[in-house]
Amino acid sequence: MDKNTWIGFLLIAGIIVGFSMLNRPSKEEMAERQRLNDSIALVRQLEWEAQQLSAQIAAEHKKEAETTGWMSESELESRAQATYGDFAVSARGTEDFVTLENERIRLTFTTKGGRLYRAELKEYKAYGDSINDLHLFTGDESSLSFTLITANNRIITTQNLYFEPIRRDSVLTMRLKTEAQDAYLDFVYTLPRNEYMFGFDIVPHNMEQVLAQNVSTIEMQWKQLIPQQEKGRKFEERYAQLQYMDISGDIDNLSEQKNDRQKEAGKLRWIAYKDQFFSTVLISDEGFTSTELESEVQGKYSGYVKGYKTTTALNFDLREPIHLRYYCGPNHYNTLKAYDEGLEKDQKLHLKSLVPLGWKIVAWVNVILVIPMFDLFSSWGLHIGLIILLMTIVIKLIILPFVFKSYQSTAKMRVLKPQIDEINEKFPPEKMQERQAATMALYQKAGVSPMSGCLPMLFQMPVVMAMFWFFPTAIELRGKSFLWADDLSTYDSLISWSTPIWGIGDHLSLFCILFTIVNVAYTYITMQTQATGNDPSQKMMKWMMYLMPVMFFFIFNDYAAGLSYYYLLALFFSIMQTMIFRWTTDDAKILREMQEKAKKKEASGNKPQSGLMARLQKMQQEQLKQAREQAKQQAKRR
């Protein structure tokens, strides 16, 4: 890369920084958000105090029973009646398990709490486990509970009650009974065929005399620990986050790098507990209200990546069911996108956003080009290594015109190097403005623009960045082996050790090492076409160009082996392109063409030109004029 390339990178960085500053919320928006959050704080506090009181009563009853050593059946019933009221009949029972499954998932439900106890994905395995199906959670790793307020103001949580299972084919009803035979609350789970998403309805039956009629919402508490499923914990932590979408379609998330908490006063359409490649999503078409969201980073050796918690409320009518949906499945773009097919714009779930594809323009390239291309080659039944090779060839062909344009610009600058050196000798460093003016005049005369090599680089950057985002998040690479790499979605460790080394970690990735070596070789070949002369700044830039591949090693050592393999292939093709360009480029011919073009301009009277070069030259002339005026004024003062 030459000076123009560095200018391009700086422009990109400036655009990104400027965009982030423009999109920051104003002070007024932040104040309004805080006001809405504070308005529900008191309600949350009262609900929390009620739950603490209920837990305290239950703990006292348990302690008293342990102290006396035994209690009669009538005393137990009396205690249950005092604590749970009409739900006393469901306060005692035995925990049993019921399973629903289809071609893709296996769901296990427990009668204690009537909740989903375990979710398994049949098509996936955890890293290092080739036998058992991958589970998103099991047992106490997840809990879902609803808080009920009875007609006589008792606070009951469903997690402490026992449900009666009623199974009919793919529909499981968990029934929470009361003292009245015709009054009960059903949790109805409906699992369609060949789907990751299933229905979850809360259906009250004749509960008007059991539950408080003046309560219009029901509170929900949802917790889940995210087990470590992948080899590379660093990237699993990076992509594991709590995401959510409000009713208007705006998507937000909690921090993935540190513990975070957020209160949302508006309605949320869905809440997703996301891992790198899998998610558990709870969806409400009517919306979750007054929601508190929490994310906690788990210890490195805990076996878990994140811990999520949600406390929210749902609109509740004693005569109407609550309709919810669960999604337990992979973060696969086409699978998630399919849930929006045939829906109106305001009904779309946008679950595909669970797959991180980069900034907007980069995501657009992934959606339009990269993902369809990968799906096409995969449909041919090709090996994953060959698929990435074909993708590399297609990408290189797409950006070939931009690369060729950049190389042409570099060649023109190279053949002008002797004349630029003459200008530098003619004008010493203290006459920098005269030197720059003379250089710009030479460029204009030769028909060369210093930016012509930078702009092609800018145009190809979205494609290059799209591949950078695609490989680490593509579940299609998960578990796919190639050569020595047993999983292209994570790093391929040539050598591993127990104690991490700063900057390297606890392993060396072979694909990354090969990529670094080839990158150094590519830099050497590229620098041969760019004479540095005796300019110290050019020599410094040359050494920086050699240093960059080494820096890339420390960056990409933890990245997916599939990405390093792609970069390795891309560099091989870049070397081939550079060699072909060099063999087919005649510097003498380029110089003759520029000289002929300059003569034609002189013959035509050097008509004023428009464009970037003309503006730059005019700016240089004005600066030079101002400098000369200042020099004259200083001479007069002396």
C-alpha positions in Angstrom: 0.0 0.0 0.0 1.3 3.5 -0.9 0.6 6.9 0.5 -2.8 7.1 -1.2 -3.9 3.9 0.5 -3.1 5.4 3.9 -5.1 8.5 3.0 -8.0 6.2 2.1 -7.9 4.4 5.5 -7.8 7.8 7.3 -10.9 9.0 5.3 -12.8 5.8 6.3 -11.9 6.3 9.9 -13.0 9.9 9.8 -16.4 8.9 8.2 -17.0 6.3 11.0 -16.1 8.7 13.8 -18.3 11.4 12.3 -21.2 9.0 11.8 -21.1 7.8 15.4 -21.0 11.4 16.7 -24.0 12.4 14.6 -26.1 9.5 15.9 -25.5 10.1 19.6 -28.8 10.9 21.4 -29.3 14.5 22.4 -29.4 15.6 26.1 -33.2 16.2 25.8 -33.7 12.6 24.5 -31.5 11.2 27.3 -33.5 13.2 29.9 -36.8 12.0 28.5 -35.6 8.4 28.6 -34.5 8.8 32.2 -37.9 10.3 33.2 -39.7 7.3 31.7 -37.4 4.9 33.4 -37.9 6.6 36.8 -41.7 6.5 36.4 -41.8 2.7 36.8 -39.2 2.5 39.5 -41.7 2.8 42.3 -43.9 0.1 40.8 -41.0 -2.2 40.6 -40.0 -1.6 44.2 -43.5 -2.4 45.5 -43.6 -5.6 43.4 -40.1 -6.6 44.7 -41.2 -6.0 48.3 -44.3 -8.2 47.8 -42.2 -11.0 46.4 -39.7 -10.8 49.2 -42.5 -11.0 51.8 -43.9 -14.1 50.1 -40.5 -15.7 50.0 -40.0 -14.8 53.7 -43.3 -16.5 54.7 -42.4 -19.6 52.8 -39.0 -19.8 54.4 -40.5 -19.4 57.9 -42.9 -22.2 57.2 -40.1 -24.4 56.0 -37.9 -23.6 59.0 -40.8 -24.3 61.4 -41.5 -27.7 59.7 -37.8 -28.7 60.0 -37.7 -27.6 63.7 -40.8 -29.7 64.7 -39.5 -32.6 62.7 -42.8 -33.6 61.3 -46.2 -32.1 60.5 -49.5 -33.9 60.0 -51.3 -33.9 56.7 -53.9 -31.5 57.9 -51.3 -29.1 59.2 -49.5 -29.2 55.9 -52.8 -28.4 54.1 -53.5 -25.6 56.5 -50.1 -24.1 55.9 -50.5 -24.4 52.1 -54.0 -22.8 52.4 -52.6 -19.9 54.4 -49.8 -19.3 52.0 -51.3 -20.1 48.6 -55.0 -19.7 49.1 -57.0 -21.1 46.1 -53.7 -22.4 44.7 -53.0 -24.6 47.7 -54.0 -27.7 45.7 -51.0 -27.0 43.4 -48.5 -26.2 46.1 -47.6 -29.8 46.7 -46.6 -32.4 44.1 -43.9 -34.4 42.4 -41.7 -33.0 39.6 -42.2 -34.9 36.4 -40.9 -34.2 32.8 -42.7 -34.2 29.5 -41.0 -34.0 26.1 -42.1 -32.5 22.8 -39.9 -32.9 19.7 -39.9 -32.5 16.0 -37.2 -33.0 13.3 -35.1 -30.1 14.6 -35.5 -29.6 18.3 -36.3 -31.6 21.5 -38.1 -29.7 24.3 -38.4 -31.0 27.8 -40.9 -29.4 30.2 -41.2 -29.7 34.0 -44.4 -29.9 35.9 -42.8 -27.7 38.6 -43.5 -24.2 37.3 -44.9 -25.6 34.0 -41.9 -24.2 32.3 -39.4 -25.2 29.6 -36.7 -27.2 31.4 -34.4 -28.2 28.5 -34.0 -27.2 24.9 -31.9 -29.4 22.5 -31.0 -28.8 18.9 -30.8 -32.1 17.0 -28.7 -30.9 14.1 -25.8 -29.4 16.2 -23.3 -30.6 18.8 -21.3 -28.7 21.4 -17.6 -28.4 20.5 -15.7 -31.5 21.5 -18.9 -33.6 21.9 -19.8 -35.7 18.9 -22.5 -37.8 20.7 -24.9 -35.6 22.5 -27.2 -33.0 20.9 -26.4 -29.4 21.7 -28.5 -28.0 24.5 -29.2 -24.3 24.8 -30.0 -24.7 28.5 -31.0 -27.4 31.0 -32.4 -27.5 34.5 -31.7 -24.5 36.6 -29.7 -22.8 33.9 -33.0 -21.3 32.8 -36.2 -20.3 34.6 -39.4 -18.6 33.5 -41.9 -17.6 36.2 -45.1 -15.4 36.4 -46.3 -13.5 39.4 -50.0 -13.9 40.2 -52.0 -11.7 42.6 -54.9 -13.5 44.0 -58.4 -12.0 44.9 -57.4 -11.9 48.6 -54.1 -10.1 47.7 -51.7 -13.1 48.0 -48.6 -12.9 45.9 -48.0 -16.2 44.1 -45.2 -17.2 41.7 -45.7 -20.0 39.3 -42.2 -21.5 39.8 -43.3 -22.7 43.2 -46.4 -24.5 42.0 -47.0 -27.9 40.3 -48.8 -28.2 37.0 -50.7 -31.1 35.6 -49.4 -32.1 32.1 -52.0 -32.9 29.3 -50.4 -34.1 26.1 -52.1 -34.2 22.7 -49.8 -35.0 19.8 -47.7 -31.9 19.3 -49.6 -29.8 21.9 -48.7 -29.9 25.6 -50.9 -28.2 28.2 -49.5 -27.5 31.6 -52.6 -26.9 33.9 -52.3 -25.0 37.1 -55.3 -26.1 39.2 -57.2 -24.2 41.9 -59.6 -25.2 44.7 -62.4 -24.6 42.2 -62.6 -27.5 39.7 -63.6 -25.2 36.8 -61.0 -22.5 37.5 -57.5 -23.1 36.3 -54.7 -21.5 34.3 -53.2 -23.3 31.3 -49.7 -22.9 29.8 -50.2 -24.3 26.2 -47.1 -25.2 24.2 -47.6 -25.9 20.5 -44.6 -27.3 18.5 -45.1 -27.3 14.7 -43.2 -29.8 12.4 -39.7 -29.0 11.3 -39.6 -25.6 13.1 -37.4 -23.9 15.7 -40.2 -21.6 16.7 -43.2 -22.8 18.8 -46.2 -21.3 20.4 -46.6 -20.5 24.1 -50.1 -19.4 25.3 -51.2 -18.5 28.8 -55.0 -19.2 28.9 -57.1 -18.4 32.0 -60.3 -20.4 32.6 -62.9 -18.9 35.0 -60.2 -17.2 37.0 -62.4 -14.1 37.8 -63.0 -15.2 41.4 -59.4 -16.5 42.0 -57.2 -13.7 40.7 -57.5 -10.0 41.4 -59.7 -8.3 38.8 -58.2 -4.9 39.2 -54.8 -6.0 37.9 -54.3 -5.4 34.2 -50.8 -6.9 33.8 -49.0 -10.0 34.8 -45.3 -9.8 35.7 -42.8 -12.2 34.1 -39.3 -13.1 35.4 -37.0 -14.8 32.9 -33.4 -15.9 33.7 -30.9 -17.9 31.7 -27.3 -18.8 31.8 -25.5 -19.2 28.5 -23.2 -22.3 28.5 -19.9 -22.1 26.6 -20.5 -24.1 23.4 -17.5 -23.1 21.3 -13.7 -23.6 21.4 -12.9 -19.9 21.2 -14.3 -18.3 24.3 -13.1 -14.8 23.3 -15.3 -14.6 20.3 -18.2 -16.4 22.0 -18.1 -13.6 24.6 -17.9 -11.0 21.9 -21.0 -12.1 20.1 -23.1 -13.3 23.0 -25.4 -10.4 24.0 -28.9 -9.6 25.1 -30.7 -8.1 22.1 -34.3 -6.7 21.9 -36.6 -5.0 19.5 -39.3 -2.4 20.4 -42.7 -2.4 18.9 -41.7 0.1 16.3 -38.9 -2.1 14.9 -35.8 -0.4 16.5 -33.3 -3.0 17.7 -30.9 -2.4 20.6 -28.7 -4.5 22.9 -26.9 -4.6 26.2 -23.1 -4.4 26.3 -21.4 -7.7 25.4 -18.1 -6.6 27.1 -19.2 -5.8 30.6 -22.1 -6.2 33.0 -25.0 -4.0 31.9 -28.5 -3.1 32.9 -31.2 -1.2 31.0 -34.8 -0.1 31.7 -37.2 0.2 28.8 -40.5 2.0 29.5 -41.9 1.4 25.9 -43.2 -1.9 24.6 -40.7 -4.5 23.4 -41.7 -6.9 20.6 -39.1 -9.6 21.4 -36.2 -10.3 23.8 -33.3 -12.5 22.6 -30.8 -14.3 24.8 -28.1 -14.7 22.2 -24.9 -16.7 22.0 -22.4 -16.6 19.1 -24.3 -19.1 17.0 -27.6 -19.8 18.9 -30.4 -17.8 20.5 -33.4 -18.2 22.7 -36.0 -15.6 21.9 -39.3 -14.8 23.6 -41.7 -13.0 21.3 -44.9 -11.1 22.2 -47.0 -9.5 19.4 -48.7 -7.2 21.9 -45.4 -6.3 23.5 -43.6 -6.5 26.8 -44.0 -3.4 29.0 -42.0 -1.8 31.7 -39.0 -4.0 31.1 -35.8 -4.3 33.0 -32.9 -6.1 31.2 -29.7 -7.4 32.8 -26.6 -9.0 31.3 -23.7 -10.3 33.5 -20.4 -11.7 32.2 -19.6 -15.0 33.8 -16.3 -16.2 35.1 -13.8 -17.7 32.6 -13.8 -21.1 34.3 -17.5 -21.2 35.2 -18.5 -23.1 32.1 -20.8 -20.2 31.2 -20.4 -17.1 29.0 -23.2 -14.7 30.0 -26.1 -14.6 32.5 -29.3 -12.8 31.3 -32.3 -11.7 33.3 -35.5 -10.0 32.3 -38.3 -8.6 34.5 -41.2 -7.4 32.5 -45.0 -7.2 32.4 -47.6 -8.5 29.9 -51.1 -7.1 29.4 -53.5 -9.5 31.1 -57.2 -9.9 30.8 -58.9 -12.7 32.9 -61.1 -13.5 29.9 -58.4 -13.4 27.2 -55.3 -15.6 26.5 -51.8 -14.2 26.3 -50.1 -15.2 23.0 -46.3 -15.7 23.1 -43.8 -17.5 20.9 -40.4 -19.1 21.6 -37.5 -19.4 19.2 -34.8 -21.9 20.2 -32.4 -22.3 17.4 -29.4 -21.2 15.3 -28.5 -17.7 14.3 -28.8 -18.7 10.7 -29.7 -15.7 8.4 -32.0 -17.5 6.0 -33.8 -19.4 8.8 -34.5 -16.2 10.7 -35.3 -14.2 7.6 -38.0 -16.8 6.7 -40.2 -15.8 9.7 -40.8 -12.4 8.0 -42.0 -13.8 4.7 -45.5 -12.8 3.7 -45.9 -10.4 6.7 -46.7 -6.7 6.5 -43.9 -4.2 7.3 -45.2 -3.4 10.8 -45.5 -7.2 11.6 -42.0 -8.2 10.7 -39.9 -9.6 13.5 -36.4 -8.8 12.0 -34.9 -11.7 13.8 -32.3 -11.8 11.1 -30.6 -9.0 12.9 -29.4 -11.6 15.4 -26.7 -12.4 12.8 -24.1 -9.6 13.0 -23.2 -8.7 9.4 -21.4 -5.4 10.0 -22.2 -1.8 9.3 -25.1 -0.9 7.1 -23.3 -0.8 3.8 -21.2 -3.9 4.7 -24.3 -5.8 5.8 -25.9 -4.8 2.5 -23.0 -6.4 0.6 -23.3 -9.6 2.8 -27.0 -9.8 2.2 -26.9 -9.1 -1.6 -23.7 -10.9 -2.5 -21.8 -13.0 0.1 -24.7 -15.0 1.6 -26.4 -15.9 -1.7 -23.0 -16.8 -3.2 -22.2 -19.1 -0.2 -25.7 -20.7 -0.4 -25.3 -21.3 -4.2 -21.9 -23.0 -3.9 -23.2 -25.0 -0.8 -26.2 -26.2 -2.8 -23.8 -27.9 -5.2 -22.6 -30.2 -2.5 -19.0 -29.0 -2.5 -16.5 -29.3 0.3 -16.3 -26.2 2.5 -12.7 -25.6 1.5 -13.6 -25.5 -2.1 -16.6 -23.3 -1.4 -14.3 -20.7 0.2 -11.9 -21.0 -2.7 -14.6 -20.3 -5.2 -15.9 -17.4 -3.1 -12.4 -15.9 -3.1 -12.1 -16.1 -6.9 -15.5 -14.4 -7.4 -14.7 -11.6 -4.9 -11.3 -11.0 -6.5 -12.9 -10.8 -10.0 -15.5 -8.3 -8.7 -12.9 -6.0 -7.2 -10.4 -6.6 -10.1 -11.3 -3.4 -12.0 -10.7 -1.3 -8.8 -7.4 -3.0 -8.1 -6.2 -2.5 -11.7 -7.2 1.2 -11.6 -5.2 1.6 -8.4 -2.2 -0.2 -9.9 -2.3 2.0 -12.9 -2.2 5.1 -10.7 0.7 3.6 -8.8 2.6 3.0 -12.1 2.0 6.6 -13.2 3.3 7.9 -9.9 6.3 5.6 -10.2 7.4 6.8 -13.7 7.1 10.4 -12.5 9.4 9.7 -9.6 12.6 11.0 -11.3 10.8 14.3 -12.1 9.5 14.6 -8.6 13.0 14.0 -7.2 14.2 16.9 -9.4 11.5 19.2 -7.9 12.5 18.1 -4.4 16.2 19.0 -5.2 15.2 22.3 -6.7 13.1 23.4 -3.8 14.5 22.6 -0.3 12.3 21.7 2.6 12.1 25.3 3.8 10.3 26.1 0.5 7.6 23.4 1.0 4.8 25.4 -0.6 6.8 26.0 -3.8 7.7 22.3 -3.8 4.0 21.3 -3.5 2.9 23.8 -6.1 5.5 22.5 -8.6 4.5 18.9 -7.8 0.8 19.6 -8.4 1.6 21.4 -11.7 3.6 18.3 -12.8 0.6 16.1 -11.9 -1.8 18.2 -13.8 0.5 18.4 -16.8 0.9 14.6 -16.8 -2.8 14.0 -16.2 -2.3 12.2 -12.9 -4.3 12.6 -9.7 -2.8 11.6 -6.3 -6.3 10.5 -5.3 -6.9 8.2 -8.2 -5.2 5.3 -6.4 -7.1 6.0 -3.2 -10.7 6.1 -4.6 -10.6 2.5 -6.1 -9.5 1.3 -2.7 -12.5 3.0 -1.0 -14.9 1.3 -3.5 -13.6 -2.2 -2.8 -13.5 -1.8 1.0 -17.2 -2.7 1.6 -16.6 -6.0 -0.1 -13.4 -6.7 1.8 -15.1 -5.8 5.1 -18.2 -7.9 4.3 -16.0 -11.0 4.2 -14.4 -9.9 7.5 -17.8 -9.9 9.2 -19.2 -13.0 7.5 -16.7 -15.7 8.4 -16.7 -15.4 12.2 -20.5 -15.3 12.4 -21.4 -17.9 9.7 -22.9 -20.9 11.5 -22.4 -22.8 8.2 -18.7 -23.0 9.1 -19.3 -24.3 12.6 -18.0 -27.9 13.0 -16.8 -28.0 9.4 -13.2 -29.3 9.1 -10.6 -28.6 6.4 -7.1 -29.9 6.3 -5.7 -29.6 9.9 -8.5 -27.3 11.1 -11.3 -29.3 12.8 -13.6 -26.3 13.0 -13.4 -23.4 10.6 -15.6 -21.2 12.8 -12.8 -20.9 15.4 -9.1 -20.8 15.5 -6.9 -23.8 14.4 -4.4 -24.3 17.1 -1.0 -25.7 15.9 0.5 -25.4 19.4 -1.4 -24.7 22.6 -0.2 -24.0 26.2 -1.9 -23.5 29.5 -0.7 -20.0 30.6 -1.8 -17.2 28.2 0.9 -14.9 26.8 0.1 -11.3 26.4 -0.7 -10.4 22.8 -0.7 -14.0 21.6 -3.0 -16.0 24.0 -2.6 -19.7 24.6 -2.1 -21.0 21.1 -0.7 -20.4 17.7 -3.0 -20.6 14.7 -1.4 -22.3 11.7 -3.7 -20.6 9.1 -2.9 -17.3 10.7 0.9 -18.0 10.6 0.7 -18.9 6.9 -1.4 -15.8 6.2 1.2 -13.6 8.0 4.1 -15.1 6.0 2.4 -14.7 2.7 1.4 -11.2 3.7 5.0 -10.2 4.3 5.9 -11.7 0.9 3.1 -9.7 -0.7 4.3 -6.5 1.0 7.8 -7.2 -0.3 6.6 -7.7 -3.9 4.4 -4.6 -3.7 7.2 -2.4 -2.3 9.4 -3.3 -5.3 7.1 -1.3 -7.5 7.3 1.7 -5.3 10.8 3.3 -5.2 11.3 5.1 -2.0 14.4 7.1 -2.9 16.2 8.9 -0.1 13.1 10.5 1.5 13.2 9.5 5.2 9.4 9.6 5.5 9.1 7.2 2.6 11.6 4.8 4.2 9.7 5.0 7.5 6.4 4.1 5.6 8.2 1.2 4.0 9.1 -0.3 7.4 5.6 0.3 8.6 4.3 -1.6 5.7 6.4 -4.6 6.8 5.3 -4.2 10.3 1.6 -4.3 9.5 1.5 -8.1 8.6 3.2 -8.9 11.9 0.5 -6.8 13.7 -2.2 -8.7 11.8 -0.9 -11.9 13.2 -1.6 -10.7 16.8 -5.1 -9.6 15.7 -6.1 -12.7 13.7 -4.6 -15.4 15.9 -7.9 -15.8 17.7 -10.1 -15.3 14.7 -11.9 -18.0 12.8 -9.7 -20.3 10.7 -12.1 -19.9 7.8 -11.3 -16.1 7.8 -7.5 -16.7 7.9 -7.9 -19.3 5.1 -9.8 -16.8 3.0 -7.2 -14.1 3.5 -4.5 -16.6 2.7 -6.2 -17.4 -0.6 -6.9 -13.7 -1.3 -3.2 -12.9 -0.8 -2.1 -15.6 -3.2 -4.4 -14.2 -5.9 -3.2 -10.7 -5.1 0.4 -11.8 -5.7 -0.6 -13.3 -9.0 -2.4 -10.1 -10.0 0.5 -8.0 -9.1 2.9 -10.1 -11.0 0.7 -10.1 -14.1 0.2 -6.4 -13.9 4.0 -6.0 -13.6 4.7 -8.2 -16.6 2.1 -6.5 -18.7 2.9 -2.9 -17.7 5.5 -1.0 -19.7 6.7 2.0 -17.7 8.3 3.6 -20.8 5.1 3.4 -22.7 3.2 4.9 -19.8 5.7 7.8 -19.7 5.4 8.3 -23.4 1.6 8.4 -23.2 1.7 11.0 -20.4 4.2 13.1 -22.4 2.0 13.0 -25.5 -1.0 13.9 -23.4 0.9 16.8 -22.0 1.9 18.0 -25.5 -1.7 17.9 -26.6 -2.7 20.0 -23.7 0.0 22.6 -24.5 -1.1 22.5 -28.2 -4.6 23.2 -27.1 -3.5 26.2 -25.1 -3.7 24.5 -21.7 -7.4 25.2 -21.2 -8.5 25.4 -17.6 -9.5 22.0 -16.2 -12.2 21.1 -13.8 -12.1 18.5 -11.2 -10.0 17.6 -8.1 -6.6 18.3 -9.7 -7.6 21.7 -10.8 -9.0 22.6 -7.4 -5.9 21.3 -5.7 -3.6 23.2 -8.0 -5.6 26.4 -7.5 -5.4 26.0 -3.7 -1.6 25.5 -3.9 -1.3 28.6 -6.0 -3.3 30.7 -3.5 -1.3 29.4 -0.6 1.9 30.2 -2.5 0.7 33.7 -3.3 -0.2 34.3 0.4 3.2 33.0 1.5 5.0 35.4 -0.9 2.9 38.4 0.4 3.8 37.5 4.0 7.5 37.2 3.1 7.4 40.7 1.5 5.7 42.2 4.5 8.2 40.7 6.8 11.1 42.0 4.6 9.6 45.6 4.8 9.4 45.4 8.6 13.1 44.6 8.8 
